[in-house]
């Protein structure tokens, strides 16, 4: 465990912390939490305020209750913003829309403050990250199935049935005799992740004397029905004659382990790291193509850091399972598009 000291800011006398600090408290991606807050704004529910370039989350005046059912006595607080508008801070309304894990984390959190050098800090403890070559900057481990946004799924009960909106189902061309067999984009993304994970394991097992390569993490939860994927890929950039910047994933495993056969399908890559970055980009673009805009899911995020030469991919996908006659369990990514 390590202790975080996050500076407390005042908006017309009301205590708040930056969204990045709030994300550390609840162990969630600030990118995902920003989407949650924006969705709350659309419902006229406010727990945060944007001032200049930053979002600030208001600190409840008193500790939140230990049971979700006891939120009835949390009053709505009204403040005047620097822009002159009146803003109603309504934690009671917001709690029903927040992901369950975020709500539970807030219920457990103790708001302790420290004054140092004439500044006020919010003191919180968080778990230190495990030592690994995998260091994604913004990762949301699990989004509960009932809190995520999967527009193509009209009805779902784990282990029983799934119904799709056929017109929203995505299409993907795996090619002929290639590495992939999937015909839908989320399933193809999951398939590439599995192939790259297997390639890393094969490379590490074949070279016990070398430091292991673990740039991809895939965690499957049967409880939430989601697979969490986090990857940090090395990338190289080149400036084209037109002035555009070309970003290419580097082959950090070597051709012996990372070969990818596109089979003339939708992907053009010839290595697994390139294929992962390409299919992640296709999936992110497919999410943005969903209409209307308020129904767009955000289950995959890609961030590029030119300074460090890395691309960070974070994803939470819904899945279903089937049991074969011999007892083998197969996992299939749901086409939520």
Secondary structure, 3 states (H helix, E strand, C coil): CEEEEEECEEECCEEEEEHHHHHHHHCCCHHHHHHHHHHHHHCCCECEEEECCEEEEECCCCCCCCCHHHHHHCCCEEEECCCCCEEEECHHHHCCCCCHHHHHHHHHCCCEEEEECCEEEEEEEECCCCCCCCCCCCCCCCCCCCCCCCCCEEEEECCCEEEECHHHCCCCCCCCCCCCCCCCHHHHHHHHHHHHHHHHHHHHHHCCCCCCCCCEEEEEECCCCEEEEEEEEEEEEEECCCCCEEEEECCCCCHHHHECCCCCCCCCCCEHHHHHHHHHHHHHHHHHCCCCHHHCCCCEEEEEECCCCEEEEEEEEEEEEEECCCCCEEEEECCCC
